[in-house]
Amino acid sequence: MPPAFKANQDQSDYWSSASGQKWITHEDRLDHLLSGVLDTVIERAAPAQDEHVLDIGCGTGASALRLSALVGSRGHVTAADIAAPLLDRARDRATAAGLTNTSFLLADAQTHAFSPNAADLVFSRFGVMFFNDPIAAMTNLRRAVRPGGRLAFICWNSLPENPWFHIPWKAAVACLGRPSDMDPHAPGPMAFRDIDRVTGILRSAGWHTPQGEKIEVPLTPAGTPDDAAALMIRVGPAARIMNEFSATDEDARAIETVCKEALQAYQSQDGLRIPSNLILYTARN
């Protein structure tokens, strides 16, 4: 039985449920979609040979596999996630790839007792926006980093600036109605969209020279607009709305049709290229 995580049990429950299972079911498509994002944050984080890296919110393992190759056999990647099903899938992928320099940790990164001063780099692709106490979480992660070590993570900017989320959100609202209001800073995909707030969190947690930079990276969904529309209504804010309003199959088809039509605008000779607006945060210990 997975351990209880008092600080962020709701996140463990959510990502271990059918909502998290979607990331396993659609793993190949999501990895393809976000490949450019992973390239971007890895380039900025610059993991080097022999380094020790903490990969926070590793999900099904795409980031951990890339990091493991970059740090080499004398380096090490500790891939942590709060959801056992996602972590099990990441571990299976590492085993299949024959990796020997990667370990997998089922843990709440806000409270877990990481080895102090052991990591050169804390890294995350969309994995750190879900803590209920981000100052406590970032303080805990800083303790795991050696003096002079670094932090690099990437997050979504606001909903209207990201068509991948905004298109299905608008379609779902038009079909079903507006969802219940949420605290704009509540744990969630867009919780770290305010650069001043997040760099303030990092300073309060003891990190030095925190910076946030807005960047644009094209998302690259595989397949046709039909394929992309089917995916974008199942992973993201539209899925929340559909769940809240108990959407029928007919509702889902209507929302998907609107998304498919909107995606035609993003067709290129190289397939679909959907702009995304992200924020890349860095800091040093």
N, C-alpha and C positions, 0 to 999 in steps of 0.2 A: 504494500500500500504506500503511495507517495506520502512524503512528510507533509505536515501542515505548515503553512507559511502565514503566520499571524499578521504580518505587516501588509502583505499583498495577496491574501488568500483569494480575493475576488478575481485577480488576474490569473492566478494558477487555475482556478475553476474555469474561467472563460477560455483560456488557451488550451486547456485539456479537454474541452467540450467539442461539439460538432463545429463550432466556429474555428477552433484551431485545426481540426481535422481537414478543413478546406485547404490549408497550406500544405498538407501532405498529398491530398487528392490531386491538387493542381500544381504540384511542386515544379514540374518541368516548365510549365507555362509561366509561373511566377518567377522562377530563376531567369528565364529568357527575358521577361518583361523588365526586370530590375538589374540586368547584367551591367548596363552602363552606370547605374548608381553605385554598384559594388566596385567597379573599376575606379570611379571617381574618388570614393572615400579611401580606398586602398592606396591610390596614388598619393593622396595628401597625408595619410597616416605613415606611409613609407616604412612598413615593417621590414626589418633587415635580417640577414643571416644571423643565426645564433640567439635571436631575441626571444624573450618570453612574453606572450601576448594573452590578455584576457579578452575573449570575444563574448560580449554581453548581449543576451537575447539572440542566441545563435540560430534559433528556429530549426529548420530541417538541415542546416549544415553547409549551405553554399559558401558563406563567408569563412567558416572554419577550414574548409578544404583549400580555399585559396590562400589563406594565411599560413597554413601548414607548409605548403609548397615554398612560400617565400622565406620562412625562417629556417628551413632546412633541418637536417637530421639532428643537429646539435641545439636547435631551438626547440621551443615548445609552445603549443596553443592550448589553453584551457578554455573550452567552449561551455558557457553556462546558459541555462534557460530554466524558466520556472514551470514549464509544462513538460511532463514526462513523455507524452506521445511524440512531441516534436523532437525532444532530445534523443529518444530511442531511434528515430529515423535518422538523425544526424550521425549517431554512433554507427548505425548500419552502413551509411554511405562511407564513412571513414574506414570501416573494416573492409568494405568492398574495394576501396582504393588502396588498401595496403598501408595505410598511414600508421606510423609508430611514434609519432611525436605529438599526438593530440590526445587529450583526455576530455571527458564530458562530465559536467557537474550539474546535477539537479539542485538548484538553489535559488533563493531570493537574494539577488545581488544587493539589495538594500541593507540586509542584515547578516549575510553569510560572513563567517570568519575566514576570509582569504588569508593566505600566507602574507605577512607584512613585508613591504619593500621588495617583493619578489618579481613583479612584472615590469617590463620596459614600456609597455603600451597597453592602455585600455581602449578597445575598439568596439564600435557598434554600428550596424546598419539597421536603423529603425527599431532598436531594441531598448531604448532608455527613456521613452516618453510615457511610461506606464507606472512609474512609482507613485505611491500615495504621499510620500515625503521625499521629494527629489533632493533636498539639501542633505538629508540623512544618507540617501543612496550615494550621492556624489562624494560625500565625506568618507563613506565606507570604501568606495572604490579607490579614492586617493590613497588611503592607507595601504592598499595592496601594491602601490607603485613605488619603485625606487626613487630616491631624490634625483631630480632631473628627468625622470620619465615623463611620458606624455599621454594625452587623451585625445581621441579623434572619434567623432560620431556624426552621423548624418540624420536629419529629420525632415519631415514635410513642412513646408510653409502652409499658408492658410488654404482652406477648401476652395474658394473662388479662383485661386491661382493655379489649381491643379485639375485640368480637365478630366484626368482619369477618375477622380472622385466626384468632381462637380457635375459632370454630364449625367451619371446615373443618379446622383442625389437629386438634381432638378427633375429628372424624369419620375423618380419615385414620389417626390413631393407633389408633383402635378397629378399623379395617379391616385395617391393615397392620402395626402395631407401632410402637414408639417409634423415632425416628431416632437416629443417633449423636449423642453429646453435642458441644456447641460451647462455646467460651469465651464467657461471657456478654457480654464486651466486644469480641468479634471484630467486624469490619466486617459490618454488616447492618442491616435495618430498625429493630431495637430497640436498637441499640448505644448510643444516647444517652439511655436512659431514666432514668439516675441523674443527677439534677440537680446534686448536689454534685460528682460526678466531672466532669461537663461544664463547669460553671462554673470548676472548678479547671484544666481544660485551657485554657480561654479566658484565665484569669489567667496561666498559665504561658506562653501565647503572646503576652502583652503587652496584651491587651484590658483595658479599664477597665470597672468596674461591671457585670460580667456577671450576668445574671439569667435564671432559668428559671421559667416559670409554667405550671402544669398547666391545660389548658383542655379543654372538651368541645365538639365540633363534630359535628353529625349528618352522616353520609355518605348520599349520595342516589343510590343505583343506579337507573339507568333501567330501565323495563320491569317484568316480573313477578318473583316469587320464583324462578321457574324460570330466568329470564335471569340474575338476580343469582347464583344458586347455580352456574351454569355458569361465570361469571366468577371467583368467589371461589376455586374450586379450581384455577384455572389461573395465577393471579398471587398469590404469597404463600407462606407456609410449607407449606401443604398440597401445593403443587406440588413442593417440595423432597422431602417425604416420598414422594410418588408416584414421583418420579424415583429416589430411593435404593432403593426396594423394587421398581422395575420394574413398577409397577401396570398391570394389564390394563384393557381397556375396561370389563369387568364391575366391577372395583374402582372405577373412576372413576364409573360410574353409581351404585354403591351409596353412595359418599361424597357425590356430588351430591344424591342423594335425601334423605340425612340433613340436608344443608345447607338444602335447599328447605323441609323441614318446620320447621327451627329458625327460618327467616326469617319464617315466618308471624307470629311474635310482634312483628315490627317493622313490620307494615302499618299505615298511617294513611290518612286521607282524601286526603292529598297524595302517596300512594305509599309506598314503603319509606323509612324513616328509621332508620338504624342508628347508635347512639351510638358515638363514638370518643373516646378519651382521648389527648390529645396534649400535647407540651411545646413552648412557644414561647420560644426563647432570644434575648436581645438583649444588645448590648454596644456600647461606643464605643472609638474609637482615641484 
